[in-house]
Amino acid sequence: MERPPLNLTTPMATLRSFAINQLRTAGHTNIAAGLRTTALRPYERPLAVLGLN
């Protein structure tokens, strides 16, 4: 019997909400600007936003 196709809509939406909430907690009021700033150093800034640096 075949398995139904995997739907990743809900998990991806959850991860997106988590990322937005973490940026807001870190003090970013503009989410797009916060994402651009975080993307400048992808191995440092996301960890700093999560408090794992």
C-alpha beads as a LAMMPS data file, in Angstrom:
LAMMPS data file: protein, C-alpha beads

53 atoms
52 bonds

1 atom types
1 bond types

-500.0 500.0 xlo xhi
-500.0 500.0 ylo yhi
-500.0 500.0 zlo zhi

Masses

1 110.0

Atoms # bond

1 1 1 0.000 0.000 0.000
2 1 1 1.287 3.442 -0.899
3 1 1 1.781 6.096 1.722
4 1 1 0.087 9.456 1.164
5 1 1 2.374 12.343 0.124
6 1 1 4.085 14.108 2.989
7 1 1 2.614 17.526 3.747
8 1 1 5.217 19.884 5.211
9 1 1 3.003 22.961 5.301
10 1 1 2.350 22.926 9.044
11 1 1 5.939 22.226 10.178
12 1 1 7.318 24.920 7.869
13 1 1 4.749 27.442 9.120
14 1 1 5.731 26.579 12.691
15 1 1 9.430 27.150 11.936
16 1 1 8.628 30.446 10.197
17 1 1 6.606 31.648 13.197
18 1 1 9.405 30.597 15.546
19 1 1 11.978 32.548 13.508
20 1 1 9.797 35.673 13.412
21 1 1 9.129 35.489 17.157
22 1 1 12.834 35.072 17.904
23 1 1 13.650 38.140 15.791
24 1 1 10.987 40.159 17.626
25 1 1 12.329 38.966 20.987
26 1 1 15.808 40.084 19.903
27 1 1 14.435 43.598 19.330
28 1 1 13.878 43.691 15.566
29 1 1 10.757 45.641 14.671
30 1 1 11.173 45.178 10.920
31 1 1 11.269 41.430 10.212
32 1 1 12.638 41.776 6.664
33 1 1 15.507 43.946 7.891
34 1 1 16.141 41.517 10.743
35 1 1 16.358 38.611 8.305
36 1 1 18.794 40.528 6.096
37 1 1 20.951 41.441 9.086
38 1 1 20.930 37.864 10.343
39 1 1 21.788 36.508 6.876
40 1 1 24.994 38.570 6.715
41 1 1 26.732 36.107 9.076
42 1 1 24.716 32.879 8.820
43 1 1 26.907 30.952 11.272
44 1 1 27.028 33.616 14.004
45 1 1 23.977 35.847 14.105
46 1 1 21.224 33.206 14.189
47 1 1 22.946 31.644 17.183
48 1 1 23.199 35.056 18.836
49 1 1 19.470 35.638 18.304
50 1 1 18.776 32.299 20.006
51 1 1 21.206 33.118 22.818
52 1 1 23.547 30.266 21.905
53 1 1 26.683 32.249 21.073

Bonds

1 1 1 2
2 1 2 3
3 1 3 4
4 1 4 5
5 1 5 6
6 1 6 7
7 1 7 8
8 1 8 9
9 1 9 10
10 1 10 11
11 1 11 12
12 1 12 13
13 1 13 14
14 1 14 15
15 1 15 16
16 1 16 17
17 1 17 18
18 1 18 19
19 1 19 20
20 1 20 21
21 1 21 22
22 1 22 23
23 1 23 24
24 1 24 25
25 1 25 26
26 1 26 27
27 1 27 28
28 1 28 29
29 1 29 30
30 1 30 31
31 1 31 32
32 1 32 33
33 1 33 34
34 1 34 35
35 1 35 36
36 1 36 37
37 1 37 38
38 1 38 39
39 1 39 40
40 1 40 41
41 1 41 42
42 1 42 43
43 1 43 44
44 1 44 45
45 1 45 46
46 1 46 47
47 1 47 48
48 1 48 49
49 1 49 50
50 1 50 51
51 1 51 52
52 1 52 53
